[in-house]
Amino acid sequence: MYLIVGLGNPEEKYARTFHNMGFLAAADAAELLGVRFKKKECEASVAEAFLAGEKVVIARPLTYMNASGRAVKQLMARYKVSPDELVVIYDDYDLPKGHVRIRPSGSAGTHNGMRSVIAETGISDFARIRIGIRDPEVNIPIMGYVLSDVKKEDYPLFTEACRKAAEAAVALARGERIDLVMGRYNG
């Protein structure tokens, strides 16, 4: 059993913002596994798949970014997921735009959604896939930046980054060792 959670904001007005990279990558993971988000449970939109005979749940919390942990906690309880079966995908202002970085554990850094996940679940030892969004040419406060739309000329870069993040999440759900997945996708 694996739970892949992509963090973001549920309203259409946020669909193309930097803060929705996790939602976009989760959609890519669902596409890779041939499933769609068909139901709502535990304050999340959920898609269910089977990979090598094991259930994989892909979720996008509907709680808005800063309360994402509420949905993650509920999903972990509902599906009896242990920390080593959880993968969270999210945008990261601390990484250059388009970079993907996978880690087996860590802190929330500057990310309020991850702060919520760690606070609500009480754990920080779970896989996380971060999609870099920082543009050194943009000088606006972080909150305004993460909620701004991705520039059209950057769509291909972020489309590729979300796809890589989704592939990495699926590889982890397939049971690949995290160090091997990190070696293949980090950078």
C-alpha positions in Angstrom: 0.0 0.0 0.0 1.2 3.5 -0.9 -0.2 6.9 -0.4 0.9 9.6 -2.8 -0.2 13.1 -1.9 0.2 16.1 -4.1 -0.2 19.4 -2.2 -2.0 22.4 -3.7 -5.2 24.5 -3.5 -8.5 23.2 -4.9 -10.0 26.3 -6.5 -9.7 26.8 -10.3 -8.1 30.3 -9.7 -5.0 28.5 -8.3 -4.8 25.8 -11.0 -1.8 27.5 -12.8 0.0 28.8 -9.7 3.4 27.7 -8.4 1.7 26.4 -5.3 -0.2 23.8 -7.3 2.9 21.9 -8.5 1.9 19.0 -6.2 -1.6 18.8 -7.6 -0.2 18.8 -11.1 2.3 16.0 -10.3 -0.4 14.0 -8.6 -2.5 14.2 -11.7 0.5 13.0 -13.7 1.0 10.1 -11.3 -2.7 9.2 -11.8 -2.3 9.3 -15.5 0.8 7.1 -15.4 -1.2 4.6 -13.4 -4.2 4.9 -15.7 -6.7 6.2 -13.1 -8.7 9.3 -12.5 -9.7 11.2 -9.4 -13.3 9.9 -9.0 -14.1 10.2 -5.4 -13.8 12.5 -2.4 -13.0 11.2 1.0 -11.0 12.4 4.0 -11.2 16.0 2.7 -9.3 15.0 -0.4 -9.9 14.1 -4.1 -8.8 10.5 -4.5 -7.7 8.1 -7.3 -7.0 4.5 -6.6 -4.8 2.2 -8.6 -3.0 -1.2 -8.3 0.6 -1.5 -9.0 2.3 -4.9 -8.9 -0.7 -6.2 -6.9 -0.5 -3.4 -4.3 -3.0 -0.6 -3.8 -1.8 2.9 -4.5 -3.9 5.9 -3.4 -3.2 9.2 -5.0 -4.7 12.2 -3.2 -5.1 15.9 -3.6 -6.2 17.6 -0.3 -9.2 19.9 -0.6 -8.3 21.6 2.7 -6.2 24.3 1.0 -2.4 24.3 1.3 -2.0 25.5 4.9 -4.3 22.8 6.3 -3.1 19.9 4.1 -2.0 17.9 7.1 -5.6 17.4 8.2 -6.4 15.5 5.0 -3.1 13.6 5.1 -3.7 12.5 8.7 -7.2 11.3 7.8 -6.0 9.4 4.7 -3.2 7.7 6.6 -5.7 6.5 9.2 -8.3 5.5 6.6 -5.9 3.4 4.6 -3.7 2.3 7.5 -0.6 3.8 5.9 2.7 3.8 7.7 5.2 6.7 7.3 7.4 4.6 5.0 4.4 4.2 2.6 3.7 7.9 2.3 5.0 10.2 -0.5 4.3 13.9 -0.5 4.9 16.1 -3.6 5.0 19.8 -3.3 6.4 23.1 -4.6 9.6 24.4 -3.0 10.7 28.0 -3.1 14.1 27.1 -1.8 15.0 25.2 -5.0 15.6 26.7 -8.5 12.7 26.5 -10.8 12.2 23.2 -12.6 14.6 21.2 -10.2 13.2 18.0 -8.6 14.6 16.9 -5.3 13.6 13.7 -3.4 14.4 13.1 0.2 13.5 10.3 2.6 12.8 12.7 5.5 13.4 16.3 6.6 11.9 19.5 7.9 9.1 21.6 6.4 11.5 24.4 5.4 9.6 27.5 4.3 6.6 25.5 3.2 3.3 26.0 5.2 1.7 22.9 3.7 4.5 20.7 4.8 4.4 22.3 8.3 0.8 21.3 8.5 1.5 17.7 7.3 4.3 17.3 9.9 2.2 19.0 12.7 -0.9 17.0 12.0 0.7 13.6 11.5 3.4 14.0 14.1 6.0 12.5 11.7 8.7 13.8 9.4 10.3 10.6 8.3 8.4 10.1 5.0 9.4 10.5 1.4 9.0 13.9 -0.1 9.4 15.1 -3.7 10.0 18.8 -4.0 9.6 20.7 -7.2 11.7 23.9 -7.3 9.9 27.1 -8.2 12.3 29.9 -7.3 13.1 32.4 -10.1 16.1 34.6 -9.2 14.8 37.3 -11.6 11.5 37.7 -9.6 11.7 39.8 -6.5 8.3 39.7 -4.7 7.4 38.4 -1.3 7.2 34.6 -1.1 3.5 34.5 -0.4 2.6 36.6 -3.4 5.1 34.6 -5.6 3.8 31.1 -4.8 0.2 32.2 -5.5 1.1 33.8 -8.8 0.6 32.1 -12.2 3.5 30.3 -13.9 4.7 32.3 -16.9 3.7 30.7 -20.2 7.3 30.5 -21.3 8.0 28.3 -18.2 5.2 25.8 -18.9 7.4 23.3 -20.6 9.9 23.4 -17.7 7.3 22.9 -15.0 5.4 20.3 -17.1 8.6 18.3 -17.3 9.4 18.7 -13.6 5.9 17.6 -12.6 6.2 14.6 -14.8 9.5 13.6 -13.3 8.1 14.0 -9.8 5.2 11.8 -10.8 7.5 9.2 -12.2 9.6 9.2 -9.1 6.5 8.8 -6.9 5.3 5.9 -9.0 8.8 4.3 -8.8 8.7 4.6 -5.0 5.2 3.0 -4.9 6.5 0.2 -7.1 8.9 -0.5 -4.3 12.1 0.9 -5.7 14.7 1.9 -3.1 14.6 5.7 -2.4 18.4 6.0 -2.9 18.1 4.7 -6.4 15.1 6.9 -7.2 17.0 9.9 -5.8 20.0 9.1 -8.0 17.8 8.9 -11.0 15.6 12.0 -10.5 17.4 14.5 -8.2 18.8 17.5 -9.9 
